[in-house]
Structure formats: structure tokens, C-alpha cells
Amino acid sequence: MNNRLIKLIRACGLSFVRKHHLYGEVYEATHRWQEVTLGKYILVPMALDDFLGVTANLQEYERFEEQVLAPFYFRLKGDWSWNLYLCFILEEDDLKQVPIERMVRVERGKRYGKKLILTWSDLARRLPTAKLPTRMDGQVAADPLKEWEQALAPFGLGFCLQDYSDASIGHYLDDTMESIPQESHKETMEAPPQKPTGPIRTLQFGEAYRSHFLSSAPELEFAQVNLLSGPNGMGKTSVLECIELAFTGAIQRNLLSDSEIRESWDGRMTFSGDERVFEGVPSEQEKKEREIAYYRQKVAPKARSQINRMFHQYNYFSSEAVHQFCFNHDSQIDYRTAFARVIYGEQLERVERRWKQHRDEMQKRANRIQRTLASLEANLAEQQDGQAQETELMRARAAMKRNAISKWMKNCHYAYPILEEDATLSEVETWLQHLEPRLTELEIVSRPLIHPNLGEIQSGRQLKSAIAANHAELTDCQNKKNEVLEQLKTVSSAEKLVEQRNALRMLISDHEKIRDQYLQLAQQLQGKVGIFDQSSSRDRRKWIEQRLAELQEELLEIEAVIRLYGDVADAATEYADVHEARKQMDEAETQWGDARRHYQEAMARTKAQQERSSFLQRLASEIKVDGRHYLEANPGESRCPMCGHDHTTSETLLQAIEKGIHSDDEWLTKLLEEEEHSKIRSQAQHEVYEAAKERYRVLIRFQELHAYLLARKNRLMMVKIPEAFDPAHLQRVLKTCTEQQKQKTAERRQFEQEAQDLDRRGFTLQLMAELDALLESPQLESVRTEMGTEATGQQLVRGLEKRANLHQKEIEKALEESATVEELIRQAENHHQELRKRMEELEKLERELSSARQHLVAAEQAYERLHEHNVHISVEHSWRDWRSYLEQLIAECSSLTEILKPRLLLEQRESVALELMQQIQTETERLRRCDQALRVLFGLKQLAEYGDEFVRSNFEAISQLFVALHAPNEFEALQWNENNQIVAKRKGSSVSCTINQMSTGQRTTVILAVFFVMHLVMDTAPRILMLDEPVANMDELNVLGLLDFLRQITITHGTQIFFTTANPQVATLFRRKFSFLQERFQSYHLQRYPEGPVRIQVQSFVPDQERAVRVLQL
């Protein structure tokens, strides 16, 4: 077995190191690449009974891990400890007998390293872990879009690949669509254009790409493996989409959105080992060249490039279809369709939905056209029946009506041509069409002859007599009207009397207004006679009010000083130098800072000593384990392998190991005491600093007080303000302000009491203001001037009343004159009113006669126009009889029109029949084109079929990669079941797991396997993998499996990796797996504040250190 396992280890690509006797035989091997150790493998071949004993329960298994795996784990430093693998090797028949819960217990264990349970035949295929598939001879995924275009173009159905439009289908069926020249599907060039040979070296975002947070971002220098981490919304996906935009000229997320966003990029992207650069968004020609070079696509000269879709198929793992695939728990879902969505992307799925929608609409149109054809044919048959019999019956009825019309035309004395007896229906209809408008015109012209206002007038003779009588009456009325007008001119006008009356009224109003003003002033002055006669008391009250205002202003200034600076009135003033106080405060702050720093240093030393003590305890435990293993491997040994001391016997050596190592705590106790003393000194220095700080604050407040007082020197005249700065003097000023406040408050209280006494006597400010307003009035002032300034209040009142009586006498005189004028006005208006009434009666009579004349003239004109229209009525003939004959004639014509209507219907039927035959011909052609389109569209291969072909062609590689990625290792392969569905076969069981029964993480693993196989099969695709949050649905074990695979593809194919995550734990795992690359691995942590630019921290690592060895803040 020894040689067999060693050969198998080397056949896997691992390096055999040594064999250990820990729990039976344990084989140590390493996985190396370019002189760098990638992982350590501990292989343990076991019989079934031994394995079942080790895994009997959790305690037994953990004991096994402590004895076998722990020694190797503790020898690994830094990130190397995350690359330890334990492999149990069983016979195939034994593995089938292992309970599934035992396998899960082992492979889900997270202590010390990753665990695998393999058979001997699995070693070459499964080691090292996440090994790339051994056979990659499957086909590259076909291009459905190209095949669809080739199938549809010859028939003019290329529009079916565009967004659905009723108009497009209508143009196609009507054969009115503009012809599109068929394009050749040859490549645009004989040889593929040159493409960049190296990975992406630098990326410059430019100013145009998402400038709201990336315009100030620096140029990024990429390594072979690049981790982009940070919270959601920080711009990780924007970095990947910028690379996508530079490669393909578009961003798929924008292409799939309804808003049709078009982003621009004016940056620059360079490549390692190649002088070519990508600058700005590529042109259509550049996109075609890259599509040919990278994806071996044949692009027609006028076709649009599909490089963005290809880029997502083979290089960019980011699609909503993946989310739908992983989270759809419908047991009826068709996973062939779901696989196709992942393989070909949502862009092609949308194209497929378009032509399917056009196909379904074509089917509906075909059904509608068939129903329309059946309806048209039925209508045509109906139109062609029973036309002959209806024509003969119509001709007989028309002849009878034609004779009746001739009779009534004779009675109406109307001269109009008469039809021949053998006239056809068409001629009768034409004759009638000319006759009816003329009869309608006769009816309109003759309407004035039967107007109700004509009364008993029925003939031309009566009309002439009525016109003559109306003319005589109208002339007499106009003569009487002229006589009344002459009388109105001779009547005297009352306008002058009205003006005189209005002038008297205005004079009365003016005298009343002046009288009322004098009476009102007398009344107001009567109530204020007492205070008017005591002028000295009035003057005293006004002076007191002025003095109270001055005291209030002075008190406000004093109170402001006390309110703002009263806090320093009792402060200590032993210091007067502000600079000296500031210097003492700074010195105290410096001493407090030193004491605080000494305290922090003491705390740090104490903490370090405490951690060191904990480390020594752990180290002692590890030494115990290594010592026991050493004695098991070397029984009888008495010399210590670490210090070389000989303990005489192995039992003594074992006692020394068990006794262990104890750390000395005396130094820790001393450090704790030093920390406490430092804390006390820091607190004391802090108190000194606070006292100095308070002294400095008080001096600053005195400086502010001094400046405040100097600025208000003119307002504080009652206080002596020093020019020089003196805190003691300023404190005396504050005391003086306090005394002045008390003194002026008492003075104000005294004046307020005196003002209240005067107010009670009636000398209120309001009454005195009202008296002053009265004395300023012009009327009172003129009375005072007339009576002299020594007049008393009562004398002034009597003087005002005397003036009011004079104006009252003037009012009475004017009223007498106004009454006389009013009587004269009344007499003139009565006479004038009688004449106007007579004039209105004559005007009314004139209007009635004029209206009657209009009707008579209209009847006379109508009578004359009838002669013009070939109607000859004698002056004795009655108009009423003639109108009744005309109405009968019109009725007979209308009856003939109704008889001829069926003839119009017959002609319409003939016309409709012709139209129906034309429509049948058109719809037949539309149905033919519709059937042609349906044959072509139903012949297209669906995406599910294309996806199925790719999966079947590469099924072995997909299955092998799925098993390698998934943990725990419960499945041995993917298979096709009897229902032609993909299932996962469980180890040691005949039960299979369908995809809809898989967990979300397992489905994610399936999709990742399909995506990676697509990337590997397309050997010309850029060696770039961009994975945007690929592990959001996976646990840690499966994340480690994916990272192992990415590491394998990096070292075997030189693939450049771009990996994003918002999970800090995943970012740490990624770093631990790739730190061995050192400068070829970089971590980019993105941080962005709201509405601000992005900040990027670039870190580099080495595997034996936890912290970054290089940090660059961009």
C-alpha cells in the first residue's frame, strides 16, 4: 500500500513529504507551484471499521483531529493554516456503507482544515482540490442569433428579432415593407485582428463615466488576482462595468433596462506585455474586430456586434437569470430553459421572446384571416341573389307615380318637361333629381304668401288694395308725430331750475357741516374745562413722563453690563497679565499631556504583558501535544528534543512535559501598580490644568468687559470707566453699576407714584393729548384769537356755540328758497310728461304700420318670383288652393323617391360584390404570407435546444467540476435520468437529487460549473474572469471550494481574476487563499460617503502575515 499511495500522490501533481505513525499510517504531501507551497495534504488510508470508529460520535472525531491534524495545523503560519486538507481514503465498497450523517460530520467540520472522503479511484481526479476537468473536448456554444437571422432574412422576416410591433406585421402581410438587402455572412477580414496578449494592467475612469463619484478616482493598477470589497453601493460593480464598457462598448444592465441608458467613457485601459491600449468607447468596427478575435464569431459587414453578449457568456458572471435559476422552487420548471438563460444571457432570451411573440401573433392573424375569408365569401353569395324580380316591380310602381306628378304639376300651373312613357328607371331618377330641388325652391319662395299677418288677403288683387291703404295710414301717423315734436320744443326747460335747486342744497350742506363742527368742539371742550384751566399740572405730568423714559434707558444700559459680566464680579483678581495666565495654562496642559501619555504607555505595557501571558499558556499546550507525539513515535527516549536536556528516563521526561510551563506573573503585578500611579498623577495634573484654564477664562472676560465699557462710554456717563486695563478697577465699576441700578430704580419708583397721583386727578396722558388736538383745530384757534388767550374754558365753549347758531340761521334761509324752486320744477315736468306719452303712442302705431308694409311687400315680391319660376297664377286665383296643390306635388315626388331607393340598393350590391371579390383576393394573399411566416418561425430552434446541445457536449466536464466545487462531497456525479432531466447522484445510494430539490447553494454551484466550462471551452476568449458577488448564496465550505478552483485556474491558465464581495468574511477567506501570489494579488477596499467621491484603499499581502505589507490610499 505504501508504494501504491505514494505513486498516486505523485500522479495527482502533489509532492510526497513523509509518512507519519500517528493514527496508523498518515501520509504528508504538499501542493507546490513555482517553488511556492499552495497547500498541505494529510492523506489517511483507512479500513471501514477504523473509519466508523473514528466517526462514531463527535467526541471521538475531535480527539482524532487533535492527535492527527492539530500538530500539522499549529506548525503552519499565517494564511498557510487555511490551506490544510485532510483526505480519508476508503475502498469503493466501504464508502458505500458509510452512513451519510458520518460523511457530513467529517466534511462539514471547520476545525484545522478542509476534509475530504475519497476512494482510491478518486485521487487522480479530485486532487489537488477543485482540480480542473481533465477532458475539455466539448463543443463551443452555438450562436443562435446568427442562425435565426440566416433563417429569417430570405423571407423578409428579420423584423421578428426586433421589438414587437403591429405595424411591422401589417406591412409584412400587406407586402408594403421596405426591402432590406440581404447581407453576406462572411467575416469582415481574412485573419483575426491582433488582440492584447497580457492581462489588464491599468484602468483610468476618465471624466465622463459616472462622474458623480468616479471623476476624481485615480488610475487603478491591477494585479493577476484582484479583490474588490466594501459595503453595497460603494462602486465595486461600477469598476467591473467600466471594464465591460471598455471591452464591449455597452453595459448589459443598461441594455436590459427600459430607459435605454447610454453611458460614455473617455478613460484609458492598458495591458501587460502589450503596447496596445483601449481608449474611449469602441466604435462599431472595433467591436466587430474584437468579437472575431476573441469569440471566433463571423460578423456581417452591416450587422451589429454581439460582443457584449459574448463577454457575459464567457467572461462576466453577473446575470438576473442566475438569481432566477437559484431561487425558483417550482417543481414544474423547465431547467433546459433555465440553463439556456444562463448560457446565452438575458439579451438572447429577449430576442427569443420577440420572435415567439411574432410567431404567436402570426398564428392569431392567420386564424383571424381565415374567419374573415369565410365571412367575405358568405356575404358575396348573399349579394348575388334576387336582383331581377325587384327591378321589374320597381319599374311598374314608378310609372304610376309619374302620371300623378304630371296631374299635380298642371294644377299648380307649373311649366316643366314631362317624361316619355318608355323612360328607364335611370332616366326617371335623373329627372326626379332635377325636379325636387326646383319644387323645394317654389315652396320656399311662396312662404310669404301664407304669412299670418296677411290676414284675409288671398289673391293678387287683394294684395294691391292692402298696399295702398297701408301707405295712407303711415303718412297720416308721421304728420301727427311731427306736430307733437314742435310742441315739445316750445315747452320751457327745467334744467336751470334744477341747477339752482342743487346749488341751494350744497349751500345748506356746507352750513350744516360747519355748524356740526362747532357744536362737536364745544361738546368735547366742555368735558376738558377742568384740565384746560390748570396748565401747570399739565406741564408737570409731561415732564415726569420724559424723565421716566430717560431713567428706563439708563437702567437698560446698567442691567446689560451686570447681565453680561456679572459672573466675574466676585472672581479672584490676583493676576492681571493675560499672557502670563495663558503661559501657565499651556504649561499645565503640557504637563497633563505628559502624565496622560505615561498613563497610556503603562496601560499598553500591561495589556501586552497580559497577551504575552495568554500566548505562553497556549504555547505550553502546543508543546505538550508535540511532546506526547514525540514519545509515541520514539518510545524509551529520555532526551528533550527542544532543549537537549537528558531526563534519564522516558517517564521523567513525560512528567516534565505534563508539568508544563508557567509564566511569571510578578512583572505583570508591577506593571499594574505602575499603571495605577500613572493614573493618579494624570488626574492631579488635570486638576491643575483646569484651575489655570479657569484663571485665563476670567482674565479674558475682564478684557471683554473693558472693551464693552469703552465702546459705551457716552451712554454710561454715571460710571467712571478706566482707560487702562485693571481687573480690580473693573470689579469696582461692576459694584458701582449695581449701586446705580438700585438708586435709579428707587428714583423711577418715586416718579411713577407722582404720575399715578396726577392720573387720578384727571391729568392722564390720553386726556392731555386729546386737549392738545382740540386746541390745534382751526375753528377753536379762531375763537381763541377773537376772545383772547386769557379766556377760560367755559368762555371758549360759549363762543363756539354762538358761531354754530349763526350758521343755523343761514341754513333756514336757504331752505325757504329751495322750497320755491322745487314747486316750479314740478309744474314744468308734468307738462313735458304728457307730450312724451303722446309721442310714444304715435311711434308705436308707426312701427305696426311699417311691419305690416314689410309683409305686404314680401308677398308682392314672392308673387312676382313665382312668375320668374314658370308658375303663372291669375290675380283672381286663391293662394291657399295653389299651396295645397304644391304640397301634394312634393309629396308625390317624395313617394317616387322611396320607390326608387331599392334601385340604389341594387347598384350598391353590385359595387359591394366587386369590393368583396377584391377583399377575398387580398386576404387570400395575406393568408399565404402568414402561413409562410409560420412555417419559418416554427422551424427555428429554441434557446433551450441550443443550451441542451452545449450541456450534453460538455456534460462530463460540468459534472466533474460540480463535484469538485460542492461541499460536503455528498454527490459523486451529475447524470441524465430516464425523463431526460439532469440529476445529482448521491454517494453510496441509488437515490438521485433533481435540480428543483437542490438547495440554493447547490444550484449556484451547478451554474458556476456551467459558466466555468463555457469559459474554458472558448480557448480564444480573454483570459479574464469577472465575478460579481458570486458567493452570496453559498456557505463557507462551498466558498472555500470555489476559491480553490479559482486558484487552480489562475496558476494553470494564467487567468486574471476580478472578484467582488460585500461580505468582510468572504474577503478575508479570499485573501487567505491568494496571499501566496504576493505582489500578483491586490485587495481594493472601496469606501464612499453619501453623494461624495469614492475612496480606494489598495493592500498587498504575504502568506505568513495577517496584516497587509503594503497599504496605498487612493
C-alpha positions, 0 to 999 in steps of 0.5 A, spaced: 500 500 500 505 504 501 508 504 494 501 504 491 499 511 495 505 514 494 505 513 486 498 516 486 500 522 490 505 523 485 500 522 479 495 527 482 501 533 481 502 533 489 509 532 492 510 526 497 513 529 504 513 523 509 509 518 512 507 519 519 505 513 525 500 517 528 493 514 527 496 508 523 499 510 517 498 518 515 501 520 509 504 528 508 504 531 501 504 538 499 501 542 493 507 546 490 507 551 484 513 555 482 517 553 488 511 556 492 507 551 497 499 552 495 497 547 500 498 541 505 495 534 504 494 529 510 492 523 506 489 517 511 488 510 508 483 507 512 479 500 513 471 501 514 471 499 521 477 504 523 473 509 519 466 508 523 470 508 529 473 514 528 466 517 526 462 514 531 460 520 535 463 527 535 467 526 541 471 521 538 472 525 531 475 531 535 480 527 539 482 524 532 483 531 529 487 533 535 492 527 535 492 527 527 491 534 524 492 539 530 500 538 530 500 539 522 495 545 523 499 549 529 506 548 525 503 552 519 503 560 519 499 565 517 494 564 511 498 557 510 493 554 516 487 555 511 490 551 506 490 544 510 486 538 507 485 532 510 483 526 505 480 519 508 481 514 503 476 508 503 475 502 498 469 503 493 465 498 497 466 501 504 464 508 502 458 505 500 456 503 507 458 509 510 452 512 513 451 519 510 450 523 517 458 520 518 460 523 511 457 530 513 460 530 520 467 529 517 466 534 511 462 539 514 467 540 520 471 547 520 476 545 525 484 545 522 482 544 515 478 542 509 476 534 509 475 530 504 472 522 503 475 519 497 476 512 494 482 510 491 479 511 484 478 518 486 485 521 487 487 522 480 481 526 479 479 530 485 486 532 487 489 537 488 482 540 490 477 543 485 482 540 480 480 542 473 476 537 468 481 533 465 477 532 458 475 539 455 473 536 448 466 539 448 463 543 443 463 551 443 456 554 444 452 555 438 450 562 436 443 562 435 442 569 433 446 568 427 442 562 425 435 565 426 437 571 422 440 566 416 433 563 417 429 569 417 432 574 412 430 570 405 423 571 407 423 578 409 422 576 416 428 579 420 423 584 423 421 578 428 428 579 432 426 586 433 421 589 438 414 587 437 410 591 433 403 591 429 405 595 424 411 591 422 406 585 421 401 589 417 406 591 412 409 584 412 402 581 410 400 587 406 407 586 402 408 594 403 415 593 407 421 596 405 426 591 402 432 590 406 438 587 402 440 581 404 447 581 407 453 576 406 455 572 412 462 572 411 467 575 416 469 582 415 477 580 414 481 574 412 485 573 419 483 575 426 485 582 428 491 582 433 488 582 440 492 584 447 496 578 449 497 580 457 492 581 462 489 588 464 494 592 467 491 599 468 484 602 468 483 610 468 475 612 469 476 618 465 471 624 466 465 622 463 463 615 466 459 616 472 462 622 474 458 623 480 463 619 484 468 616 479 471 623 476 476 624 481 478 616 482 485 615 480 488 610 475 487 603 478 493 598 477 491 591 477 494 585 479 493 577 476 488 576 482 484 582 484 479 583 490 474 588 490 470 589 497 466 594 501 459 595 503 453 595 497 453 601 493 460 603 494 462 602 486 465 595 486 460 593 480 461 600 477 469 598 476 467 591 473 462 595 468 467 600 466 471 594 464 465 591 460 464 598 457 471 598 455 471 591 452 464 591 449 462 598 448 455 597 452 453 595 459 448 589 459 444 592 465 443 598 461 441 594 455 436 590 459 433 596 462 427 600 459 430 607 459 435 605 454 441 608 458 447 610 454 453 611 458 460 614 455 467 613 457 473 617 455 478 613 460 484 609 458 485 601 459 492 598 458 495 591 458 501 587 460 506 585 455 502 589 450 503 596 447 496 596 445 491 600 449 483 601 449 481 608 449 474 611 449 468 607 447 469 602 441 466 604 435 462 599 431 468 596 427 472 595 433 467 591 436 466 587 430 474 586 430 474 584 437 468 579 437 472 575 431 478 575 435 476 573 441 469 569 440 471 566 433 464 569 431 463 571 423 460 578 423 456 581 417 459 587 414 452 591 416 450 587 422 451 589 429 456 586 434 454 581 439 460 582 443 457 584 449 453 578 449 459 574 448 463 577 454 457 575 459 457 568 456 464 567 457 467 572 461 462 576 466 458 572 471 453 577 473 446 575 470 438 576 473 437 569 470 442 566 475 438 569 481 432 566 477 435 559 476 437 559 484 431 561 487 425 558 483 422 552 487 417 550 482 417 543 481 414 544 474 420 548 471 423 547 465 431 547 467 433 546 459 430 553 459 433 555 465 440 553 463 439 556 456 438 563 460 444 562 463 448 560 457 446 565 452 444 571 457 438 575 458 439 579 451 438 572 447 432 570 451 429 577 449 430 576 442 427 569 443 421 572 446 420 577 440 420 572 435 415 567 439 411 573 440 411 574 432 410 567 431 404 567 436 401 573 433 402 570 426 398 564 428 392 569 431 392 573 424 392 567 420 386 564 424 383 571 424 384 571 416 381 565 415 374 567 419 374 573 415 375 569 408 369 565 410 365 571 412 367 575 405 365 569 401 358 568 405 356 575 404 358 575 396 353 569 395 348 573 399 349 579 394 348 575 388 341 573 389 334 576 387 336 582 383 331 581 377 324 580 380 325 587 384 327 591 378 321 589 374 316 591 380 320 597 381 319 599 374 311 598 374 310 602 381 314 608 378 310 609 372 304 610 376 307 615 380 309 619 374 302 620 371 300 623 378 306 628 378 304 630 371 296 631 374 299 635 380 304 639 376 298 642 371 294 644 377 299 648 380 300 651 373 307 649 373 311 649 366 316 643 366 318 637 361 314 631 362 317 624 361 316 619 355 312 613 357 318 608 355 323 612 360 328 607 364 328 607 371 335 611 370 332 616 366 326 617 371 331 618 377 335 623 373 329 627 372 326 626 379 333 629 381 332 635 377 325 636 379 325 636 387 330 641 388 326 646 383 319 644 387 323 645 394 325 652 391 317 654 389 315 652 396 320 656 399 319 662 395 311 662 396 312 662 404 310 669 404 304 668 401 301 664 407 304 669 412 299 670 418 299 677 418 296 677 411 290 676 414 284 675 409 288 677 403 288 671 398 289 673 391 293 678 387 288 683 387 287 683 394 294 684 395 294 691 391 288 694 395 292 692 402 298 696 399 295 702 398 291 703 404 297 701 408 301 707 405 295 712 407 295 710 414 303 711 415 303 718 412 297 720 416 301 717 423 308 721 421 304 728 420 301 727 427 308 725 430 311 731 427 306 736 430 307 733 437 315 734 436 314 742 435 310 742 441 315 739 445 320 744 443 316 750 445 315 747 452 320 751 457 326 747 460 327 745 467 334 744 467 336 751 470 331 750 475 334 744 477 341 747 477 339 752 482 335 747 486 342 743 487 346 749 488 341 751 494 342 744 497 350 744 497 349 751 500 345 748 506 350 742 506 356 746 507 352 750 513 350 744 516 357 741 516 360 747 519 355 748 524 356 740 526 363 742 527 362 747 532 357 744 536 362 737 536 368 742 539 364 745 544 361 738 546 368 735 547 371 742 550 366 742 555 368 735 558 376 738 558 374 745 562 377 742 568 384 740 565 384 746 560 384 751 566 390 748 570 396 748 565 401 747 570 399 740 572 399 739 565 406 741 564 408 737 570 405 730 568 409 731 561 415 732 564 415 726 569 413 722 563 420 724 559 424 723 565 421 716 566 423 714 559 430 717 560 431 713 567 428 706 563 434 707 558 439 708 563 437 702 567 437 698 560 444 700 559 446 698 567 442 691 567 446 689 560 453 690 563 451 686 570 447 681 565 453 680 561 459 680 566 456 679 572 459 672 573 466 675 574 464 680 579 466 676 585 472 672 581 479 672 584 483 678 581 490 676 583 493 676 576 492 681 571 497 679 565 493 675 560 499 672 557 502 670 563 495 666 565 495 663 558 503 661 559 501 657 565 495 654 562 499 651 556 504 649 561 499 645 565 496 642 559 503 640 557 504 637 563 497 633 563 499 631 556 505 628 559 502 624 565 496 622 560 501 619 555 505 615 561 498 613 563 497 610 556 504 607 555 503 603 562 496 601 560 499 598 553 505 595 557 500 591 561 495 589 556 501 586 552 504 583 558 497 580 559 497 577 551 504 575 552 501 571 558 495 568 554 500 566 548 505 562 553 499 558 556 497 556 549 504 555 547 505 550 553 499 546 550 502 546 543 508 543 546 505 538 550 501 535 544 508 535 540 511 532 546 506 526 547 507 525 539 514 525 540 514 519 545 509 515 541 513 515 535 520 514 539 518 510 545 524 509 551 527 516 549 529 520 555 532 526 551 528 533 550 528 534 543 527 542 544 532 543 549 537 537 549 536 536 556 537 528 558 531 526 563 534 519 564 528 516 563 522 516 558 517 517 564 521 523 567 521 526 561 513 525 560 512 528 567 516 534 565 512 535 559 505 534 563 508 539 568 508 544 563 510 551 563 508 557 567 509 564 566 511 569 571 506 573 573 510 578 578 512 583 572 505 583 570 503 585 578 508 591 577 506 593 571 499 594 574 501 598 580 505 602 575 499 603 571 495 605 577 500 611 579 500 613 572 493 614 573 493 618 579 498 623 577 494 624 570 488 626 574 492 631 579 495 634 573 488 635 570 486 638 576 491 643 575 490 644 568 483 646 569 484 651 575 489 655 570 484 654 564 479 657 569 484 663 571 485 665 563 477 664 562 476 670 567 482 674 565 479 674 558 472 676 560 475 682 564 478 684 557 471 683 554 468 687 559 473 693 558 472 693 551 464 693 552 465 699 557 469 703 552 465 702 546 459 705 551 462 710 554 457 716 552 451 712 554 454 710 561 456 717 563 454 715 571 460 710 571 467 712 571 470 707 566 478 706 566 482 707 560 487 702 562 486 695 563 485 693 571 481 687 573 480 690 580 478 697 577 473 693 573 470 689 579 469 696 582 465 699 576 461 692 576 459 694 584 458 701 582 453 699 576 449 695 581 449 701 586 446 705 580 441 700 578 438 700 585 438 708 586 435 709 579 430 704 580 428 707 587 428 714 583 423 711 577 419 708 583 418 715 586 416 718 579 411 713 577 407 714 584 407 722 582 404 720 575 399 715 578 397 721 583 396 726 577 392 720 573 387 720 578 386 727 578 384 727 571 391 729 568 392 722 564 396 722 558 390 720 553 386 726 556 392 731 555 393 729 548 386 729 546 386 737 549 392 738 545 388 736 538 382 740 540 386 746 541 390 745 534 383 745 530 382 751 526 375 753 528 377 753 536 384 757 534 379 762 531 375 763 537 381 763 541 384 769 537 377 773 537 376 772 545 383 772 547 388 767 550 386 769 557 379 766 556 377 760 560 374 754 558 367 755 559 368 762 555 371 758 549 365 753 549 360 759 549 363 762 543 363 756 539 356 755 540 354 762 538 358 761 531 354 754 530 347 758 531 349 763 526 350 758 521 343 755 523 340 761 521 343 761 514 341 754 513 333 756 514 334 761 509 336 757 504 331 752 505 325 757 504 328 758 497 329 751 495 322 750 497 320 755 491 324 752 486 322 745 487 314 747 486 316 750 479 320 744 477 314 740 478 309 744 474 314 744 468 315 736 468 308 734 468 307 738 462 313 735 458 310 728 461 304 728 457 307 730 450 312 724 451 306 719 452 303 722 446 309 721 442 310 714 444 303 712 442 304 715 435 311 711 434 308 705 436 302 705 431 308 707 426 312 701 427 305 696 426 304 700 420 311 699 417 311 691 419 305 690 416 308 694 409 314 689 410 309 683 409 305 686 404 311 687 400 314 680 401 308 677 398 308 682 392 315 680 391 314 672 392 308 673 387 312 676 382 318 670 383 313 665 382 312 668 375 320 668 374 319 660 376 314 658 370 308 658 375 303 663 372 297 664 377 291 669 375 290 675 380 283 672 381 286 665 383 286 663 391 293 662 394 291 657 399 288 652 393 295 653 389 299 651 396 295 645 397 296 643 390 304 644 391 304 640 397 301 634 394 306 635 388 312 634 393 309 629 396 308 625 390 315 626 388 317 624 395 313 617 394 317 616 387 323 617 391 322 611 396 320 607 390 326 608 387 331 607 393 331 599 392 334 601 385 340 604 389 340 598 393 341 594 387 347 598 384 350 598 391 350 590 391 353 590 385 359 595 387 359 591 394 360 584 390 366 587 386 369 590 393 368 583 396 371 579 390 377 584 391 377 583 399 377 575 398 383 576 393 387 580 398 386 576 404 387 570 400 394 573 399 395 575 406 393 568 408 399 565 404 404 570 407 402 568 414 402 561 413 409 562 410 411 566 416 409 560 420 412 555 417 419 559 418 418 561 425 416 554 427 422 551 424 427 555 428 430 552 434 429 554 441 434 557 446 433 551 450 435 546 444 441 550 443 443 550 451 441 542 451 446 541 445 452 545 449 450 541 456 450 534 453 457 536 449 460 538 455 456 534 460 462 530 463 466 536 464 460 540 468 459 534 472 466 533 474 467 540 476 460 540 480 463 535 484 469 538 485 466 545 487 460 542 492 461 541 499 460 536 503 462 531 497 455 528 498 454 527 490 459 523 486 456 525 479 451 529 475 447 524 470 441 524 465 435 520 468 430 516 464 425 523 463 431 526 460 432 531 466 439 532 469 440 529 476 445 529 482 447 522 484 448 521 491 454 517 494 453 510 496 445 510 494 441 509 488 437 515 490 438 521 485 437 529 487 433 533 481 435 540 480 428 543 483 430 539 490 437 542 490 438 547 495 440 554 493 447 553 494 447 547 490 444 550 484 449 556 484 454 551 484 451 547 478 451 554 474 458 556 476 460 549 473 456 551 467 459 558 466 466 555 468 466 550 462 463 555 457 469 559 459 474 554 458 471 551 452 472 558 448 480 557 448 480 564 444 476 568 449 480 573 454 483 570 459 479 574 464 474 572 469 469 577 472 465 575 478 460 579 481 458 577 488 458 570 486 458 567 493 452 570 496 448 564 496 453 559 498 456 557 505 463 557 507 465 550 505 462 551 498 466 558 498 472 555 500 471 550 494 470 555 489 476 559 491 480 553 490 478 552 483 479 559 482 486 558 484 487 552 480 485 556 474 489 562 475 496 558 476 494 553 470 491 558 465 494 564 467 487 567 468 486 574 471 481 574 476 476 580 478 472 578 484 467 582 488 464 581 495 460 585 500 461 580 505 468 582 510 468 574 511 468 572 504 474 577 503 478 575 508 477 567 506 479 570 499 485 573 501 487 567 505 487 563 499 491 568 494 496 571 499 501 566 496 501 570 489 504 576 493 505 582 489 500 578 483 494 579 488 491 586 490 485 587 495 481 594 493 477 596 499 472 601 496 469 606 501 464 612 499 460 617 503 453 619 501 453 623 494 461 624 495 467 621 491 469 614 492 475 612 496 480 606 494 484 603 499 489 598 495 493 592 500 498 587 498 499 581 502 504 575 504 502 568 506 505 568 513 502 575 515 495 577 517 496 584 516 497 587 509 505 589 507 503 594 503 497 599 504 496 605 498 490 610 499 487 612 493 
